């Protein structure tokens, strides 16, 4: 009898603990992170790492879930996009988050900007290249975020630093502006980045073209067409781009960087943080760590406040990462000033 009573007491204690733990977990603020890309994307991985660091540093009790739309994968047909959007909506319905973090333009365009029966849902956009007004966010008390500004001022300065250096010195008049072209995958993010490039004041440089490619074959043809017409090409968003039209296989970052460094006539400058790690020579790119740190701090601050409180003020992240592969640059006869070398060293992104 005593044994049964003791077992019942232990069972009751354990059950009570589990119920208390479940009740505590159910009472936690719920945060859903919605990524446009896939778990394997270097950009997504570094963002997730920055999110996790801020969560651990804050020790604020929050229930966090992640969902990946995987729109950077090849063969993403309109039907596949529709299915993945439906899956994301089901994840939102199941969790019923108090706050949604939507990363990149695709997640905001396809999901976050729509109320979906939750006009009170707090939304925080991260790394959108389009202006927030593009998604109807202006004047909405339930929306804030961190917009992405490509570090084009830093890129322009770096290109100017190359003046007088081979191959730009040979046959180039001192007063002739260096010519810039830009190339991106034909996607929501790629088109938005191209718009930023086109709006930017490139003087004293000259922007000669900005193009979007639907597959790697078209990407190569566009690059080759710029021989003798452009000195530098900006390598914008390209993850998930099919190798050929209709192909289910995507070009890898290493394949794209290898071809750009070996065969692209203009000098390539990567605008994504993984370009040099993939084998490119130079990148000046937005910092995923910065976006993750700022946006998670904003999210936690907002969750800790009263639901009727104003959201944290919308921001732009201005920090960028410099990465250099010295042998790749030397192969083209390029030598950047020591300032760029030290900036790359500081981020452990200098390869020699």
C-alpha positions as CSV (number, residue, x, y, z in Angstrom):
1,X,0.0,0.0,0.0
2,X,2.8,2.3,0.9
3,X,4.6,1.5,-2.3
4,X,1.5,2.3,-4.3
5,X,1.0,5.6,-2.5
6,X,4.6,6.5,-3.0
7,X,4.4,5.7,-6.7
8,X,1.2,7.8,-7.0
9,X,2.9,10.7,-5.2
10,X,5.9,10.5,-7.5
11,X,3.7,10.2,-10.6
12,X,1.6,13.2,-9.4
13,X,4.8,15.2,-8.7
14,X,6.2,14.4,-12.2
15,X,2.8,15.1,-13.9
16,X,2.4,18.4,-12.0
17,X,5.9,19.4,-13.1
18,X,5.2,18.6,-16.7
19,X,1.9,20.5,-16.6
20,X,3.6,23.5,-15.0
21,X,6.4,23.4,-17.6
22,X,3.8,23.1,-20.4
23,X,1.9,26.0,-18.9
24,X,5.0,28.1,-18.6
25,X,6.0,27.3,-22.2
26,X,2.5,28.1,-23.5
27,X,2.6,31.5,-21.7
28,X,5.9,32.5,-23.3
29,X,5.8,35.2,-26.0
30,X,5.9,33.4,-29.4
31,X,8.4,34.6,-32.1
32,X,8.4,33.1,-35.6
33,X,11.4,33.8,-37.9
34,X,10.4,33.4,-41.5
35,X,13.4,33.1,-43.9
36,X,13.0,33.5,-47.7
37,X,16.0,31.2,-48.2
38,X,17.0,27.7,-47.1
39,X,18.8,26.3,-44.1
40,X,22.0,25.7,-46.2
41,X,22.4,29.3,-47.3
42,X,25.5,31.0,-45.8
43,X,23.5,34.2,-45.4
44,X,20.7,32.4,-43.5
45,X,23.1,30.5,-41.4
46,X,25.0,33.6,-40.3
47,X,21.7,35.4,-39.6
48,X,20.4,32.5,-37.5
49,X,23.7,32.4,-35.5
50,X,23.4,36.2,-34.8
51,X,19.8,35.7,-33.7
52,X,20.8,32.9,-31.4
53,X,23.6,34.9,-29.8
54,X,21.3,37.8,-29.0
55,X,18.7,35.4,-27.6
56,X,21.2,33.8,-25.3
57,X,22.7,37.1,-24.3
58,X,19.3,38.6,-23.4
59,X,18.1,35.5,-21.3
60,X,14.6,36.8,-22.1
61,X,12.2,33.9,-22.0
62,X,10.8,33.6,-25.6
63,X,9.5,30.7,-27.6
64,X,11.2,30.8,-31.0
65,X,10.5,28.8,-34.1
66,X,11.9,29.1,-37.6
67,X,10.4,28.4,-41.0
68,X,12.3,28.4,-44.3
69,X,10.6,29.2,-47.6
70,X,13.7,27.8,-49.5
71,X,13.0,30.2,-52.5
72,X,16.8,30.2,-53.2
73,X,16.6,26.6,-54.5
74,X,16.4,25.9,-58.2
75,X,13.3,24.7,-60.0
76,X,11.1,26.8,-57.8
77,X,8.0,26.8,-60.1
78,X,5.0,29.1,-59.4
79,X,3.2,26.0,-58.1
80,X,6.1,25.1,-55.7
81,X,6.1,28.7,-54.5
82,X,2.4,28.5,-53.8
83,X,2.8,25.3,-51.8
84,X,5.7,26.7,-49.8
85,X,3.7,29.8,-49.0
86,X,0.8,27.6,-47.9
87,X,3.1,25.7,-45.6
88,X,4.4,28.9,-44.1
89,X,0.8,30.1,-43.5
90,X,0.1,26.8,-41.7
91,X,3.2,27.3,-39.5
92,X,1.9,30.8,-38.7
93,X,-1.6,29.5,-37.8
94,X,-0.1,26.7,-35.7
95,X,2.2,28.9,-33.6
96,X,0.0,32.0,-33.7
97,X,3.1,34.2,-33.1
98,X,3.1,37.4,-31.1
99,X,5.8,38.7,-33.5
100,X,6.9,37.7,-37.0
101,X,10.4,38.4,-38.2
102,X,10.3,38.2,-42.0
103,X,13.8,38.0,-43.7
104,X,14.4,39.3,-47.2
105,X,12.1,40.7,-49.8
106,X,10.4,37.4,-50.8
107,X,9.1,36.6,-47.3
108,X,7.7,40.1,-46.9
109,X,6.2,40.2,-50.4
110,X,4.5,36.8,-50.2
111,X,3.5,36.7,-46.5
112,X,4.4,39.4,-44.0
113,X,2.6,42.3,-45.8
114,X,-0.7,40.4,-45.8
115,X,-2.8,40.5,-42.6
116,X,-4.1,36.9,-43.1
117,X,-6.7,37.5,-40.4
118,X,-4.2,39.0,-38.0
119,X,-4.2,42.8,-38.4
120,X,-2.7,43.0,-34.9
121,X,0.2,40.7,-35.6
122,X,3.5,42.6,-34.9
123,X,5.8,42.3,-37.9
124,X,9.5,43.1,-38.1
125,X,11.1,43.0,-41.6
126,X,14.8,42.3,-42.0
127,X,17.1,43.0,-44.9
128,X,14.6,44.2,-47.5
129,X,16.1,46.0,-50.4
130,X,12.8,47.6,-51.6
131,X,11.6,50.6,-49.6
132,X,9.1,49.6,-46.8
133,X,6.4,51.5,-48.7
134,X,6.7,48.8,-51.5
135,X,5.0,46.4,-49.0
136,X,2.5,48.9,-47.6
137,X,4.3,49.2,-44.3
138,X,4.4,53.0,-44.1
139,X,2.2,54.4,-41.3
140,X,1.4,50.9,-39.9
141,X,1.8,50.8,-36.1
142,X,2.2,47.0,-36.2
143,X,5.3,47.1,-38.5
144,X,8.9,48.1,-38.1
145,X,12.2,46.6,-39.2
146,X,15.8,46.9,-40.5
147,X,16.0,47.8,-44.2
148,X,19.1,46.7,-46.3
149,X,21.2,49.4,-47.8
150,X,23.9,48.0,-50.1
151,X,27.3,49.6,-49.2
152,X,27.5,51.3,-52.6
153,X,29.5,54.3,-51.2
154,X,32.2,51.9,-50.0
155,X,32.1,50.1,-53.3
156,X,32.5,53.3,-55.3
157,X,35.4,54.4,-53.1
158,X,37.1,51.0,-53.6
159,X,36.7,51.2,-57.4
160,X,38.2,54.7,-57.3
161,X,41.1,53.3,-55.3
162,X,41.8,51.0,-58.3
163,X,42.3,53.9,-60.7
164,X,45.9,53.8,-62.1
165,X,46.3,50.1,-61.2
166,X,46.4,47.5,-63.9
167,X,44.3,46.6,-65.8
168,X,42.7,50.0,-65.5
169,X,45.9,52.0,-66.0
170,X,46.7,50.7,-69.5
171,X,45.2,52.9,-72.2
172,X,42.9,54.7,-69.8
173,X,42.7,58.5,-69.8
174,X,43.1,59.9,-66.3
175,X,39.8,61.9,-66.7
176,X,37.8,59.0,-68.2
177,X,35.4,57.6,-65.6
178,X,35.7,54.0,-64.7
179,X,32.6,52.1,-66.0
180,X,30.4,50.0,-63.7
181,X,27.9,47.3,-64.5
182,X,25.7,45.2,-62.1
183,X,24.3,41.7,-62.5
184,X,21.8,39.8,-60.3
185,X,19.6,36.8,-60.4
186,X,16.1,37.6,-61.7
187,X,14.4,37.3,-58.3
188,X,12.6,39.7,-56.0
189,X,15.8,40.3,-54.0
190,X,17.9,40.6,-57.2
191,X,15.6,43.1,-58.8
192,X,15.4,45.1,-55.6
193,X,19.2,45.3,-55.4
194,X,19.4,46.4,-59.0
195,X,17.0,49.2,-58.3
196,X,19.3,50.4,-55.5
197,X,22.3,50.3,-57.8
198,X,20.4,52.3,-60.5
199,X,19.2,55.0,-58.0
200,X,22.7,55.5,-56.6
201,X,24.8,58.5,-57.7
202,X,27.9,56.8,-59.1
203,X,29.8,60.0,-60.0
204,X,32.7,60.3,-60.7
205,X,32.2,56.7,-62.0
206,X,29.7,55.8,-64.7
207,X,27.0,53.1,-64.4
208,X,26.7,51.6,-67.9
209,X,24.3,48.7,-67.4
210,X,22.3,46.8,-64.7
211,X,20.8,43.4,-65.7
212,X,19.0,40.4,-64.3
213,X,19.7,36.8,-65.4
214,X,17.3,33.9,-65.1
215,X,20.0,31.2,-65.4
216,X,23.7,30.8,-65.3
217,X,24.0,30.5,-69.1
218,X,22.3,33.9,-69.5
219,X,24.5,35.3,-66.7
220,X,27.6,34.3,-68.6
221,X,26.4,35.8,-71.9
222,X,25.6,39.1,-70.2
223,X,29.1,39.2,-68.6
224,X,30.8,38.4,-71.9
225,X,28.8,41.2,-73.7
226,X,30.3,43.7,-71.3
227,X,33.9,43.1,-72.6
228,X,35.3,46.5,-73.5
229,X,32.1,48.2,-72.2
230,X,32.6,47.9,-68.4
231,X,35.6,47.9,-66.2
232,X,33.9,46.5,-63.1
233,X,30.9,44.2,-62.6
234,X,29.0,44.1,-59.3
235,X,28.0,40.5,-58.4
236,X,24.6,40.8,-56.7
237,X,22.2,38.2,-55.4
238,X,22.6,34.9,-57.2
239,X,21.8,32.1,-54.8
240,X,19.5,29.4,-56.3
241,X,20.0,30.5,-59.9
242,X,19.5,27.5,-62.3
243,X,22.5,26.3,-64.3
244,X,20.4,26.4,-67.5
245,X,16.9,27.5,-68.4
246,X,14.5,24.9,-66.9
247,X,17.2,23.1,-65.0
248,X,16.5,21.7,-61.5
249,X,20.1,22.1,-60.5
250,X,21.4,25.4,-59.2
251,X,24.8,26.9,-59.9
252,X,26.9,26.8,-56.7
253,X,28.6,29.8,-55.2
254,X,32.0,28.2,-56.0
255,X,31.1,27.5,-59.6
256,X,29.9,31.1,-60.1
257,X,32.9,32.7,-58.4
258,X,35.4,30.5,-60.3
259,X,33.9,31.5,-63.7
260,X,33.7,35.1,-62.7
261,X,37.3,35.3,-61.7
262,X,38.5,33.2,-64.7
263,X,36.4,34.3,-67.6
264,X,34.4,37.5,-66.8
265,X,36.0,40.4,-68.8
266,X,35.2,43.1,-66.2
267,X,36.7,42.9,-62.7
268,X,34.1,41.3,-60.4
269,X,33.3,42.7,-57.0
270,X,31.0,40.6,-54.9
271,X,28.1,42.2,-53.0
272,X,27.3,39.1,-50.9
273,X,29.1,38.0,-47.8
274,X,29.9,34.5,-49.2
275,X,31.5,35.5,-52.5
276,X,35.1,35.5,-51.4
277,X,34.7,32.3,-49.3
278,X,33.3,30.7,-52.5
279,X,36.5,31.6,-54.3
280,X,36.0,35.2,-55.4
281,X,38.7,37.9,-55.2
282,X,36.9,40.9,-53.4
283,X,33.6,41.5,-51.8
284,X,32.1,44.4,-50.0
285,X,28.8,43.2,-48.6
286,X,26.1,43.8,-46.0
287,X,26.9,42.1,-42.7
288,X,24.4,39.4,-41.7
289,X,25.7,39.5,-38.1
290,X,24.8,43.2,-38.0
291,X,21.2,42.6,-39.3
292,X,20.7,39.7,-36.9
293,X,22.0,41.6,-33.9
294,X,20.0,44.7,-34.5
295,X,16.7,43.0,-35.5
296,X,16.7,40.5,-32.7
297,X,17.3,43.3,-30.1
298,X,14.4,45.2,-31.6
299,X,12.2,42.1,-31.5
300,X,13.0,41.4,-27.9
301,X,12.4,45.0,-26.9
302,X,9.0,45.0,-28.6
303,X,7.9,41.7,-27.1
304,X,8.9,42.9,-23.6
305,X,6.7,46.1,-24.0
306,X,2.9,46.5,-23.7
307,X,1.1,45.3,-26.8
308,X,-0.2,48.9,-27.3
309,X,3.3,50.4,-27.1
310,X,4.8,51.9,-30.2
311,X,7.2,49.6,-32.0
312,X,11.0,50.3,-32.0
313,X,11.9,52.9,-34.6
314,X,12.7,51.4,-38.1
315,X,16.3,51.4,-39.0
316,X,18.9,50.8,-41.7
317,X,21.9,48.6,-41.1
318,X,25.0,50.4,-42.4
319,X,27.8,48.1,-41.4
320,X,29.5,46.0,-44.1
321,X,32.1,43.3,-44.4
322,X,35.2,43.4,-46.6
323,X,36.7,40.1,-47.8
324,X,39.8,39.6,-49.9
325,X,41.5,36.7,-51.7
326,X,44.9,38.1,-52.4
327,X,46.0,35.4,-55.0
328,X,42.8,36.0,-57.0
329,X,43.4,39.8,-57.1
330,X,47.1,39.4,-57.9
331,X,46.1,37.2,-60.9
332,X,44.3,40.2,-62.3
333,X,47.2,42.5,-61.3
334,X,45.2,44.3,-58.6
335,X,46.4,45.6,-55.3
336,X,44.1,47.4,-53.0
337,X,45.3,49.9,-50.3
338,X,46.3,48.5,-46.9
339,X,43.1,49.8,-45.4
340,X,41.1,47.2,-47.2
341,X,43.5,44.4,-46.3
342,X,43.3,45.3,-42.6
343,X,39.4,45.5,-42.8
344,X,39.4,42.0,-44.2
345,X,41.9,40.7,-41.6
346,X,39.6,42.2,-38.9
347,X,36.8,39.9,-40.0
348,X,39.0,36.9,-40.5
349,X,38.1,37.2,-44.2
350,X,41.6,37.6,-45.7
351,X,42.9,34.7,-47.8
352,X,46.5,34.4,-49.1
